[in-house]
Amino acid sequence: MKLSELASKLGLELRGNDAIDIFAPAPIEAAAPGTVIFVAAEKYLPALEKTAASCAVVPAAFAPRARCATLISSNPYYDFARILEIFFPPYRPAPGIDSSANIASSAKIGEGASIGAFVSIGADVRIGRNAVIHPHATIYPNVTIGDDFVCHSHASIREGVTIGNRVTLLNGVVIGAEGFGFGEHNGDLFKIPQVGTVIIEDDVEIGANSTVDRATMGATVLHKGVKLDNLVHIGHNCEVGEYSRFAAHVGLAGSVRVGRWCQFGGQSGCADHAKIGERVMVVAQSGIPHDVEAGSIIGGTPAVDVRFWRRYSAALPRLPELLRRMRALEQQVQELARETGD
């Protein structure tokens, strides 16, 4: 499209030739004529000065450094995401129900739905408008789902789960599987029934092959705007606050409470019943055994204030040399003690 049309769709100020043809967005290192890039950080200004792109989305302060046309943005990262959606709109199959889908007669599905091949929807399920359910997804009985739901192939939603509006489940997600509860009795293990549910609020996205376990009693809750990466596990009776984000391989044991706007790096984990305050940031591969105050940045195992963890990490490679020097000093002290008789 013409650059003028793109600027109009975005509602951004355009500086430069508005008749340029834009064919695609591009990363800054692979930019070519006809592409649009974005620059949000000063470290990329040298690349902006010599880019071959036809347009760059930049803050107003960066515009004089660009050798191409610019779209002025207060948040270039956000506006570039909008450009990606313009040029590559999400795949959405046409409305309709595939003949191989198995839908219980008591299920209610809102208008505009697209139900793919071999989908199974159980009794008394309620699904809102404009749902997209891709092939081989399974929805157990008594599930309630809001509008604009997207469920990719091989996802499973167990009985009695409640899901809000604009929720997306990627491939292989399992919502409402039984929580991990066993006890000992007479030399054997007995299973603790998991009779609770899962509640997922609006605007949640859950990555491929992630799992959210149902509560033993009560509910496991993901609040509005939570984002889970692939292969994340949320244990039974956990509660995750609004807009918190978990990278891949994060695991929460049972009954963890996570505040709003938290960020967990990949492969980090949290012991059961811990309470994590709001806006906590967790470094990748950290292990959290205890409660964490709001606003903390923590790392390591066991997780501590990130400033201490960085010092520990810097000292660790020096430990062999420090031990060698300590032994040498001990030997010198012993020799001086013998010489002085002290």
N, C-alpha and C positions, 0 to 999 in steps of 0.2 A: 504494500500500500504506500501511498504518498506519505512523506513525513508529516505533512500538515494533517492528514487524516489520523495518523497515530497520535499526534499531539492532542487532537480534538477528543479522541476516545479516552485519553488519559486525563484530560483537563489540565495539562502542564504547559507552562510558558515555553515557546520555541524560539531559539536564537540561531539564525542561520537560514540556509536555503530550504524553504518549505516544499519545494517541488522534487526533492530527492526521493527515489524509489527505495523503500526498505523491504528486503526480502525475508529477513530472519534476525532474531536475536543471536548473539554469539558471546563466548567468553573472551576476555580482553586479549588473551594470548593467541587467539585464533581469529581475530577480527579481520574482515575483508570489506572492500567496497560493497555497499548495499546492506550491511549489518548494523545493528544497534547494540551497544555495550553499556555497562554502568560502572561508575567509579564512586565508591563511598568512603575510601580511606586515602590519606595523604601518601602512603607508600606506593600507590599506583599512579601518582601524578606523572612520573617520567614516562610511563607507558601511554598515558593519555596524550602527552605532548607529541608522540610520534605514531599514534594509532592509525591504521588504515581504515577503521570503521567510518561509516557515513554519519553516525550520530552517537552521542553518549548521553546517558542519563546521569546528571551530576548535581551536587549542591551548587548554589549560585556562586560561592567563593571559588569553585574549581573551574567554572566556565571559561575564564580568560586563558586558562592553560591548555584548553582543548584545541586540536588542529582540525576539528570537525564541527558539525552542527551540534547543538546541545538542547536537551530537554531539562528544564530546571525543576529539581525535586527536593523537598525537605527530607525525604527518605528514599534514596535511590534503590536500596535493596528491595523495599516494598513495591515501588513502581516498576522495577524490572520484573518482579514476580507477576505483576499484572500484564506486562508485555508478553511473557511466556504463555500466559493463558489466552491472550488474544491470538497469537500465532499457532499455538498448539492446544486447542480446547480439549478438555477431558473427554475420553471415549465414553459415549453413552449409547447403548443399543436402543432401537426403536421400542416404543411402548407395545405391550402385548405379553401374552402368557404362552410359553412353549407347550406344545401338546404333550410332552413327556413329563412335565412338572406334576407333582403329586400334592394337591392342595386340599386340605380337609374342608368339608362342606360348611363347617361352622366358622372357618377363618374369614376375616373381613380385610380386604385389601383396597386401599384408596385408589382414586383415579390416577391415570398416568403412569401406572407401574409397568416395569419391564421385568418379567420373571423368566429366567433362562432354563436351559435343558436340565432335566433331572433334579430340579430343586424340590425339596420336601418341606412343606409347611403344615404344622400340626393343628390340632383342634383348638378352637377359640383364640387363635392368634389374631392380633389387631395391628395392622400396618397402615401408616398414614399415606399421604399423597406422594406421587412421583418417586416411589421406591425403585431402585435398581438392584436386583438380586441376580448375581451371575451364576452360571451352571454349577450344579453339585453342592450348593449351599443347603444347610439343614437348619430348620427352625422348629424347635420342640413345641409342645402345646403350651397355651396360656402365656405366651410372650406378647408384650405390648411394645410397639415401635412407633416413633413419631414420623413426621414428614421428611422428605428428601433423604431417605436412608440409602446408603450404598454398601452393599455386601458382596465381596468378591468370592471367587470360587473356593469351595471346600471349607468355608467358614462354618462353624457350628454355634448355635445359640440354644442353650439348654432351657428347660422348662421354667416358667415363672419369671423370667428376666424382664426388666423394664429398660427401654432404651429411648432417649429423647430425640429431638429434631437434629437433622444435618449431621448424623453420626456416620462415620466411614469405618468399615472393618476390612482390612486387607486379607489376602489369601491365607487360609489355614488358621485364622483366629478361632479361639475357643472361649466362649463367654459362659460362665456358670457351671463349669465342671466342678466336681466335688472337691472341697478343701482337703488338705492333708491332715487328717486327724485320726490317730491311733493311740491306744493305751495298752498297758500290760495287765494280764489277769491269768493266774494259774499257769504261768510259764508260756503263755501264748499272747498274741496281739489281738485286740478287738477293735473293730472299726467304730468311730464316733460318727453317728449320722450327721450329715451336713444338710440341714433343713432350711437354711436361709436362702437368700437370693442375691442378685447383682442389680445395681441401679447405675445406669450410665446416663449422664445428663447431656445437654445440648452441645454440639460442636466438638465432640470428642473424636479423635482418630486413633486407631489401634493398628500397629504394624503387623506384618506377616508373621504367622506362627507364634503370636503372643497369646498369653492365657490370663484370664481373670477368674479366679475361683469364687464360687458361691460361699456365703457365710455359713458358719456352723449354725448360728441363729442370727436373726437380724439381716443386715445387708452389707455386702462389699460395695463401696461407692466410689465412682469416678465422677468428680464434679465438672462443671462446665469448662470446656476448652482444653481439657487434658489431652496431651499428645504422647503416645507411646511408640517407640521405634520397634523394629523387628525383634522377636525372641525375648520379649520382656515378660516377667512373671509377677503377677499381683496376687498375693496370698489371701486366704479367707479372712473376712472381717476388716480388711484394710480400708482406709479412706484417703483419697488423694485429692488435694485441694485444687481450686480453679487454676487453670492455665499452667499447671506444672508439666514438665517435659522430662522424659526418661529416654536416654540413648539405649542402644542395643545391649542385651544381656543383663540389664538391671533386674534384680530380684528383691522383692519385699516379702519377708516372712509374715506370719499371721498377725493381724490386729495392729499393724503400723498405721500411724496417723501422720500424713504429710501435709504441710501447709500450702498456702497459695503461692504460685509463681516460683516454685522450686525447680532446680535443674540437677539431674543426676547424670554424671558421665558414664560411659559404657563400662559394663562389667562391675559396677558398684552394687553393693547389697546392704540390706538393713535387717538387723535382728528383730525378733518378734516384740510387739508391744512398745517399740520406741516411738517417741513423739518428735517430729521434725517441724520446727517453726517455719514461718513464712520466709520466702526469698532466700532459702538456703541453697548454696551451690556445693555440689559434691564432685570431687576430682575422680576421674576414671579409675576403676579397680580399687576403690576405697571400700572398707568394711566398717559399718556403723553399728556399734554394740549398745548404744545408749541414746538418751534424748539429746537433741541439738537445738540450741537457741536460735531464734529468728535472726536472719541476716548473716549467719555464719558462712564462711567458706572453709571447707574441711577436706582433708586428704589423708591417705595412708590407711594401714590396718594395724591396730584399731585407729579409726579416723580421729584426727586432731586438727587444731587450727592450721590452716594451710601454710602459715609462716613457719611454724615449727616443723611441719612435715617437709618443707623445702630444705630446712637446715639438716634434718635427719637424712634426707636423700643425698644431699651434698656430702655429708660426712661418711656415709656408708662405704663408698669405694676406697676411702682412706683408712678404714679400720685395720687392715693387715699391717700397713706401715705404722699406724699409731700404736698397735700392740707391740710391734718390734721395738719401737723407740721406748715404750714403757718398760719392757723387759730389760733393755739396756740400761735405763735409768735405775731400775731396781737393783741390778747387779752392781752399778757404781755406788749406790747408797750402801749396800751390804759391804763392799770393799772398804769404803770410808769408815763404816762402823767398826770393822775389825781393826783398822789402823789406829783409830782413836780410842778403842775400848769402850765406846758408848753403844 
